[in-house]
Amino acid sequence: FYFVMSEGGASVAIVGGGLAGSLAAVLLGKRGYKVDVYEKREDSRSEAFQWEGRSINLALSTRGRKAIRKAGIEDKIVAQCIPMKGRMMHDVSGKLSYMPYGIDDQVVLSAGRRMLNEELMNVAEEHPKVKFHFNTTTKQVNVRETSFVAVDNDGNQSTVKPDVIIGSDGSYSGVRSALQHRKGINYSQTYLPHGYKELTIPPNSDGDFAMFTNALHIWPRGDFMMIALPNPDKTFTVTLFMPWDGENGFNQIKTEQQLMAFFESTFPDSIPLMPNLVKEYFENPVGHLVTIKCDPWYYNNTVIFGDAAHAIVPFYGQGMNASLEDADQFDDLLAACGGDIPSIFPKFFEIRKPAADAISKLSHDNYIEMRSSVASSLFLLRKSVEKLVHRIIPNTFIPLYTMVAFTTIPYHKVIERDHKQTKIFNRCLMLGTVALGIGVILVVPPFRHFVSTLLTDVRLRIRSTL
Ligand SMILES: Cc1cc2nc3c(=O)[nH]c(=O)nc-3n(C[C@H](O)[C@H](O)[C@H](O)COP(=O)(O)OP(=O)(O)OC[C@H]3O[C@@H](n4cnc5c(N)ncnc54)[C@H](O)[C@@H]3O)c2cc1C
């Protein structure tokens, strides 16, 4: 059921028509609000559009899927994605090992950012009161007056005064900057000492995928790593994550020889797969990895969500999922607000802030897991045991990754539950190891003989001392 505003109801300006902003436009449009989306880029559906190539594909999991289901386009999106059933690890010798993400048919989808954004814009525009203004940058956001200046590509300026401003303008949000100028708003911005560079693995000579299709490929190398996600055009988008400086840092690779020597010693099996490695490496920029925290996310009639409120590092593949979940839960609250949108801001913040902080922490922690732990056989063994236990008692024990990627348990509850589970799991593991040890002693003949001789010896000594 959707509450439909009468003509003249609240007008909403969404700043930023990326993933979170476009989904918010769909959901507000469905409820009958007048929505204007201001997007500084060209419409990617137009012929003039030039793709700037930021993280071409994204891992879409349960939370994001639930949100786009609300927009009515889940099946359409899923049909254009590539399912990834697990991680395929490449060691330095090129040996592969595989770890499924979940059990049975649980998959993470490799989704094209552009495709997803365009499908969301298409469905948003089906609502008569939703309008996108492309090539329009917003400036001078005034959260006290609920206004901003919209500037188009020709430099034409107009002052916009909507009833509500939603800032979904990404990590370097201008709406958030305006909020920060108010007293009582906390803010932090932390850069990782690592950056990322995108490269490509084209199709092989048969025109097919050059590696196993249905996996996220990882080359874990301790302090740095490379990953690759499949695209429907049979390419893989490769992302190299490395420190900016120091040994194995981007700044150390200045020549083609240095690049090839580095790849030969660290990712040799990838070299034949990347014929454009040298060109792409030196042409493509290195991106920053930033974590943003802000508190609260609203003031007066202005609210922020998505990366604008909580940019996180990408190592859990959850930034977009969390941003879409923001829009989804914002919409749940709208259902009961009776048209007074700002009245839901405090509740929205109360629900989403702990979740955002939790996924921020989990994403940091997962970088260590991805670049290092997955290379350890003990770690992989433990993950297999966890999956086995989950299969036996699926509702009692849910592995951490499964909770994050395949459930909608709030992220902070995921952490709480994982702490409890890990404690019990470790105790059981210890007891199991002790029981196994005793079993071995009692059953295997040489051990049994040793123990019985030892016991006889002890008995005799005790007797002789009495
Ligand atoms: C390398 C990398 C890999 C990632 N991989 C994943 C993944 O696998 N899975 C996942 O869930 N997440 C992933 N993410 C995170 C994901 O990209 C973001 O969380 C997601 O894009 C956030 O969506 P958003 O709509 O909040 O912001 P954005 O997608 O950044 O959209 C913001 C929009 O606002 C517009 N804008 C900005 N300023 C203005 C202005 N002044 N006026 C008008 N418009 C403006 C921008 O043009 C843009 O369209 C990854 C991120 C990176 C960097």
Ligand as a Chemical Component Dictionary entry (heavy atoms), coordinates in Angstrom:
data_LIG
# 
_chem_comp.id                   LIG 
_chem_comp.type                 NON-POLYMER 
_chem_comp.pdbx_formal_charge   0 
_chem_comp.three_letter_code    LIG 
# 
loop_
_chem_comp_atom.comp_id 
_chem_comp_atom.atom_id 
_chem_comp_atom.alt_atom_id 
_chem_comp_atom.type_symbol 
_chem_comp_atom.charge 
_chem_comp_atom.model_Cartn_x 
_chem_comp_atom.model_Cartn_y 
_chem_comp_atom.model_Cartn_z 
_chem_comp_atom.pdbx_ordinal 
LIG C1  C1  C 0 36.575 0.194  -6.213  1  
LIG C2  C2  C 0 35.208 0.114  -5.630  2  
LIG C3  C3  C 0 34.522 -1.084 -5.687  3  
LIG C4  C4  C 0 33.256 -1.190 -5.124  4  
LIG N1  N1  N 0 32.630 -2.396 -5.165  5  
LIG C5  C5  C 0 31.426 -2.533 -4.566  6  
LIG C6  C6  C 0 30.748 -3.789 -4.601  7  
LIG O1  O1  O 0 31.247 -4.763 -5.162  8  
LIG N2  N2  N 0 29.536 -3.884 -3.986  9  
LIG C7  C7  C 0 28.967 -2.834 -3.340  10 
LIG O2  O2  O 0 27.881 -2.996 -2.758  11 
LIG N3  N3  N 0 29.571 -1.618 -3.321  12 
LIG C8  C8  C 0 30.773 -1.443 -3.914  13 
LIG N4  N4  N 0 31.384 -0.222 -3.913  14 
LIG C9  C9  C 0 30.719 0.910  -3.236  15 
LIG C10 C10 C 0 29.692 1.587  -4.139  16 
LIG O3  O3  O 0 30.310 2.029  -5.321  17 
LIG C11 C11 C 0 29.082 2.784  -3.420  18 
LIG O4  O4  O 0 28.765 2.439  -2.102  19 
LIG C12 C12 C 0 27.810 3.249  -4.129  20 
LIG O5  O5  O 0 28.132 3.709  -5.416  21 
LIG C13 C13 C 0 27.134 4.362  -3.326  22 
LIG O6  O6  O 0 26.039 4.847  -4.034  23 
LIG P1  P1  P 0 25.580 6.362  -3.860  24 
LIG O7  O7  O 0 24.398 6.512  -4.735  25 
LIG O8  O8  O 0 25.462 6.690  -2.431  26 
LIG O9  O9  O 0 26.793 7.234  -4.398  27 
LIG P2  P2  P 0 27.375 7.334  -5.874  28 
LIG O10 O10 O 0 27.201 6.063  -6.598  29 
LIG O11 O11 O 0 28.754 7.871  -5.716  30 
LIG O12 O12 O 0 26.463 8.428  -6.583  31 
LIG C14 C14 C 0 26.562 9.788  -6.279  32 
LIG C15 C15 C 0 26.023 10.577 -7.457  33 
LIG O13 O13 O 0 25.976 11.950 -7.102  34 
LIG C16 C16 C 0 26.412 12.734 -8.196  35 
LIG N5  N5  N 0 26.873 14.019 -7.650  36 
LIG C17 C17 C 0 27.934 14.240 -6.836  37 
LIG N6  N6  N 0 28.026 15.540 -6.508  38 
LIG C18 C18 C 0 26.986 16.160 -7.120  39 
LIG C19 C19 C 0 26.536 17.501 -7.161  40 
LIG N7  N7  N 0 27.165 18.483 -6.500  41 
LIG N8  N8  N 0 25.445 17.785 -7.890  42 
LIG C20 C20 C 0 24.781 16.813 -8.558  43 
LIG N9  N9  N 0 25.163 15.531 -8.569  44 
LIG C21 C21 C 0 26.247 15.196 -7.848  45 
LIG C22 C22 C 0 27.494 11.881 -8.839  46 
LIG O14 O14 O 0 27.715 12.245 -10.187 47 
LIG C23 C23 C 0 26.902 10.483 -8.699  48 
LIG O15 O15 O 0 26.115 10.127 -9.795  49 
LIG C24 C24 C 0 32.647 -0.071 -4.492  50 
LIG C25 C25 C 0 33.329 1.143  -4.452  51 
LIG C26 C26 C 0 34.598 1.239  -5.015  52 
LIG C27 C27 C 0 35.308 2.549  -4.943  53 
# 
loop_
_chem_comp_bond.comp_id 
_chem_comp_bond.atom_id_1 
_chem_comp_bond.atom_id_2 
_chem_comp_bond.value_order 
_chem_comp_bond.pdbx_ordinal 
LIG C1  C2  SING 1  
LIG C2  C3  SING 2  
LIG C2  C26 DOUB 3  
LIG C3  C4  DOUB 4  
LIG C4  N1  SING 5  
LIG C4  C24 SING 6  
LIG N1  C5  DOUB 7  
LIG C5  C6  SING 8  
LIG C5  C8  SING 9  
LIG C6  O1  DOUB 10 
LIG C6  N2  SING 11 
LIG N2  C7  SING 12 
LIG C7  O2  DOUB 13 
LIG C7  N3  SING 14 
LIG N3  C8  DOUB 15 
LIG C8  N4  SING 16 
LIG N4  C9  SING 17 
LIG N4  C24 SING 18 
LIG C9  C10 SING 19 
LIG C10 O3  SING 20 
LIG C10 C11 SING 21 
LIG C11 O4  SING 22 
LIG C11 C12 SING 23 
LIG C12 O5  SING 24 
LIG C12 C13 SING 25 
LIG C13 O6  SING 26 
LIG O6  P1  SING 27 
LIG P1  O7  DOUB 28 
LIG P1  O8  SING 29 
LIG P1  O9  SING 30 
LIG O9  P2  SING 31 
LIG P2  O10 DOUB 32 
LIG P2  O11 SING 33 
LIG P2  O12 SING 34 
LIG O12 C14 SING 35 
LIG C14 C15 SING 36 
LIG C15 O13 SING 37 
LIG C15 C23 SING 38 
LIG O13 C16 SING 39 
LIG C16 N5  SING 40 
LIG C16 C22 SING 41 
LIG N5  C17 SING 42 
LIG N5  C21 SING 43 
LIG C17 N6  DOUB 44 
LIG N6  C18 SING 45 
LIG C18 C19 SING 46 
LIG C18 C21 DOUB 47 
LIG C19 N7  SING 48 
LIG C19 N8  DOUB 49 
LIG N8  C20 SING 50 
LIG C20 N9  DOUB 51 
LIG N9  C21 SING 52 
LIG C22 O14 SING 53 
LIG C22 C23 SING 54 
LIG C23 O15 SING 55 
LIG C24 C25 DOUB 56 
LIG C25 C26 SING 57 
LIG C26 C27 SING 58 
# 
